[in-house]
Amino acid sequence: MNPLIDASLTSSFASRDIAALVKAIGRHSALDNPDNSMVKSPIDWFVSAARALSITPSKFSNPNNIRNYLDLLGQRPFFPPNVGGWPADQAWLSTSSAQYRIQFATKLVKEADLSPIASLAPNARIDGLADWLGVVEWSSRTKMALNGAIRDPARLALLALCSPEYVVSA
């Protein structure tokens, strides 16, 4: 199904109301379809994490760490491996990239503003974290892992940033 020609989206925009169309797109079943998900490249992952954590890269305590970790993850900005650019999707999923992503996320969380999560009651943190990071829904296994860190906002954010639902998203 092509969501661009889907009848529900067409009808939601019949009155030319952008808000109704945006709501319809947000509720569309295509967003939940695994065929439409993609693995975040290291740069996409870093930028989205930095934005969620309210980190300004130029104000990072050691800006060289950013370049070094992106290099370790295989995507140093402005230095693609060849004229075709960087690989995509599954190329970013490996045990070594997971190890470096965890190390990088640890550094990011130390620099982060965790107040949006820390200010929530512990029982609301997992759902709040999904909203904060733009994750549609946590799997039961991820929820179980996150539940173990519910009283530690830094550890909770670290686990979420490295979760399959955040690394691979629609």
Secondary structure, DSSP 8 states (H G I E B T S, - for coil): --GGG-HHHHHHTTT--HHHHHHHHHH-GGGG-GGG-EE--HHHHHHHHHHHTT--GGGSSSHHHHHHHHHHTT--TT--SSTT----GGGG-SHHHHHHHHHHHHHHHHHS--HHHHTS-GGGHHHHHHHHHT-S---HHHHHHHHTTTT-HHHHHHHHHTSHHHHEE-
